[in-house]
Amino acid sequence: MKSRILNKYQQVLDRVEAAVNPPAGLIPLGTLDQGNIRYPLVKVTLGMGNAKRVLISAGIHGDEPAGVEALCAFLERKLYAPFLHKWEMHILPCINPTGYEIGTRENHAGEDLNRQFKLDRPNVEVACVQSVFETGPFDLDLELHEDVDSPGYYLYQKDLSPTLSDLGRRILDAVEPVMPLDGSEEIEDMPADRGLLARLKPPDEMEWWPMALYAYKMQCRHMFTMETSCQFPMKQRVEAHLKAVETALSEFPGKPETV
């Protein structure tokens, strides 16, 4: 039985292409062939050559559309403009196009892409993401997710340095007026402090790696997996993610920057 299409990936591509100026900033990474349909996998690069490098991604889980919408809005509203003089921005607007279209966490083959990063031969979507990391170490990795069960916004933080920065706390403080934080003492069976989870297992102790741990192994300095709550309207979820991204870029590596 054919899966019902809930979202159209081509519309994401069209919005991204229309928003990127010059179009040379839209870079093909590869293609995913599913039946007679070909899905181009792309990234956007802005501010090429700047000293600080950030990777911003969404849609690795297809049933978490707010991140995809947030990155489209980030480009369409030119919210990146204040950061063009300092950041080299690499943006993956939708990592999992087949899951996005049918509204499933997994891709068309039933694979959770965020469990594939330790495999010797990952699928094409993950291999394309890994190729972006091969361009050199990033200072910041921002991954936009959603949680259907959480009552509010929260994030996972991992830093390359032994001492965790306060950037995660700054992000959450900025998001709180837009969306309440998840105040649970435990989230996903891990200790949490007003939406901040920072005590994560080292990569070598895990049987599988999510993208954030792959970023860590590739020498990224700061990794944030940021989760909106699906219990709020889409517009509010998008605005919460946009506030988180803007705060991360403006306040990195801890001191506020004038933007």
C-alpha positions in Angstrom: 0.0 0.0 0.0 1.4 3.4 -1.0 2.2 5.8 1.9 0.3 9.0 2.0 2.3 12.1 1.3 2.0 14.6 4.2 4.8 17.0 3.2 6.4 17.7 -0.1 10.2 17.7 0.0 10.3 19.5 -3.4 8.6 22.5 -1.8 11.4 22.6 0.8 14.0 22.6 -2.1 12.1 25.3 -3.9 11.9 27.5 -0.8 15.5 27.1 -0.1 16.6 27.8 -3.6 14.5 30.9 -3.8 15.9 32.2 -0.5 19.6 31.6 -1.2 21.3 34.5 -3.0 23.5 33.9 -4.9 22.3 30.4 -5.9 25.9 29.2 -5.8 25.4 28.9 -2.1 23.1 25.8 -2.7 25.4 22.8 -3.0 24.4 19.3 -4.0 25.7 16.5 -1.8 24.2 13.5 -3.5 21.0 11.9 -4.5 18.6 9.4 -3.0 16.7 7.2 -5.5 13.5 5.7 -4.2 11.6 3.9 -6.9 11.1 6.3 -9.8 11.6 9.4 -7.6 15.0 11.1 -7.1 15.6 13.2 -4.0 18.5 15.7 -4.3 20.3 16.0 -0.9 21.7 19.5 -0.5 23.3 22.0 1.8 23.5 25.7 1.9 26.8 27.5 2.6 26.9 31.1 3.6 29.8 33.3 4.7 32.4 31.1 3.1 35.9 31.7 4.5 34.9 33.2 7.9 36.9 32.1 10.9 34.1 30.4 12.9 32.2 27.5 11.4 28.7 26.2 12.2 26.6 23.3 11.0 22.9 23.7 11.4 20.6 20.8 10.5 17.0 19.6 10.6 14.8 16.8 9.5 16.9 13.8 10.4 13.7 12.4 11.8 10.9 12.8 9.3 8.1 13.3 11.9 9.8 16.4 13.3 8.9 19.1 10.7 9.3 22.2 12.9 13.1 22.2 12.4 12.8 22.0 8.6 10.3 24.9 8.7 12.6 26.9 11.0 15.6 26.5 8.6 13.4 27.6 5.7 12.3 30.6 7.6 15.9 31.3 8.7 16.9 31.6 5.1 13.7 33.3 3.8 13.8 36.0 6.5 17.5 36.4 6.1 18.0 35.9 9.8 21.5 34.8 8.9 22.5 38.3 7.7 23.8 39.6 11.1 26.2 36.7 11.3 27.6 36.7 7.7 30.7 38.6 8.7 31.7 36.2 11.4 30.3 32.7 10.7 30.8 30.2 7.9 27.3 28.6 8.0 26.6 25.2 6.6 22.9 24.4 6.6 21.2 21.0 6.0 17.5 21.9 5.7 16.1 18.3 5.5 18.4 15.3 6.0 15.6 12.6 5.7 13.4 13.6 2.7 11.5 10.3 2.5 10.6 10.3 6.2 9.7 14.0 6.0 7.2 13.3 3.2 5.3 10.5 4.9 5.8 11.8 8.5 7.8 9.0 9.9 10.8 9.1 12.3 12.6 6.6 10.0 13.4 6.9 6.3 11.6 4.9 3.6 13.6 1.8 4.5 12.6 1.9 8.2 16.1 3.2 9.3 16.5 5.7 12.1 19.2 7.9 10.5 20.3 9.2 13.9 21.5 5.7 14.8 23.7 5.2 11.7 26.7 7.3 12.4 28.9 4.6 13.8 28.4 2.2 10.9 31.2 1.5 8.5 28.8 1.7 5.5 25.9 4.1 6.4 23.1 4.8 4.0 23.3 7.6 1.5 21.6 10.2 3.7 24.1 9.8 6.5 27.0 9.5 4.1 26.1 12.9 2.7 26.0 14.4 6.2 29.4 12.8 7.0 30.9 14.4 3.9 30.1 17.8 5.3 32.1 17.1 8.4 35.0 16.1 6.3 35.4 19.7 5.1 37.1 20.5 8.5 36.2 20.8 12.2 33.2 22.9 13.2 33.1 25.2 16.1 29.4 24.6 16.6 26.8 21.9 15.7 23.1 22.8 16.0 20.6 20.0 15.4 16.9 20.8 15.4 14.6 18.1 16.7 11.1 17.7 18.3 9.7 15.7 21.1 6.1 14.6 21.1 6.0 13.8 24.8 7.9 16.7 26.4 5.9 19.6 28.0 8.5 22.1 26.9 11.8 23.0 25.2 15.0 21.3 26.2 18.5 20.5 24.7 21.4 18.2 25.0 24.8 19.8 25.3 28.2 18.2 24.6 31.5 20.1 24.5 34.9 19.1 23.3 36.5 20.8 26.3 36.3 19.0 29.7 34.5 22.0 31.3 31.1 22.6 29.8 30.4 26.2 28.7 27.3 28.1 29.8 26.1 28.5 26.2 23.4 25.9 26.6 22.0 27.7 29.6 22.1 31.0 27.6 20.1 29.4 24.8 17.5 28.0 27.1 17.1 31.3 28.9 16.5 33.1 25.6 14.0 30.5 24.4 11.9 30.4 27.6 9.9 33.6 26.8 8.9 31.9 23.5 8.2 28.4 24.8 8.2 27.1 28.4 11.1 24.8 29.2 10.8 21.2 30.2 11.4 21.4 34.0 11.5 17.7 34.6 14.4 16.4 36.8 14.9 13.6 34.3 14.4 13.7 30.5 14.9 10.5 28.5 16.2 8.8 31.6 19.0 11.4 32.1 19.4 14.1 34.7 18.1 17.5 33.6 18.4 21.0 34.9 15.6 23.3 33.6 15.8 21.7 30.2 19.6 21.2 30.1 21.0 17.8 29.7 24.8 17.7 29.8 25.9 14.4 31.3 26.1 12.3 28.2 28.0 9.0 27.6 31.4 9.1 25.8 31.2 7.9 22.2 33.3 4.8 22.9 30.8 3.5 25.4 27.9 3.6 22.9 26.9 0.8 20.5 25.5 3.4 18.1 26.2 7.1 17.5 23.8 9.9 16.9 24.9 12.7 14.7 26.0 14.8 17.7 28.5 12.2 18.8 29.9 11.8 15.3 30.4 15.6 15.4 32.3 15.2 18.6 34.5 12.5 17.1 35.1 14.9 14.2 36.5 17.5 16.6 33.5 19.8 16.7 33.9 22.1 19.8 30.2 22.4 20.9 27.3 20.2 20.0 23.6 21.0 20.8 20.6 18.7 20.1 17.7 21.1 20.5 14.2 19.8 21.1 10.9 21.7 20.7 7.7 20.3 22.2 5.1 19.0 19.7 2.4 20.0 22.3 2.6 23.6 21.0 1.5 25.1 17.7 3.8 24.9 14.7 4.4 28.6 14.6 5.6 28.6 18.3 7.8 25.6 17.7 9.5 27.3 14.8 10.0 30.6 16.7 11.5 28.7 19.6 14.0 27.0 17.3 14.9 30.3 15.6 15.5 32.0 18.9 17.8 29.1 19.9 19.8 29.3 16.7 20.1 33.1 16.8 21.2 32.9 20.5 23.8 30.2 19.8 25.3 32.2 17.0 25.3 35.6 18.7 26.5 34.4 22.2 29.1 31.9 21.1 31.5 31.1 22.8 30.0 32.6 25.9 30.2 36.4 25.6 27.4 38.2 23.8 28.3 39.6 20.4 26.9 42.7 18.9 24.7 41.8 15.9 
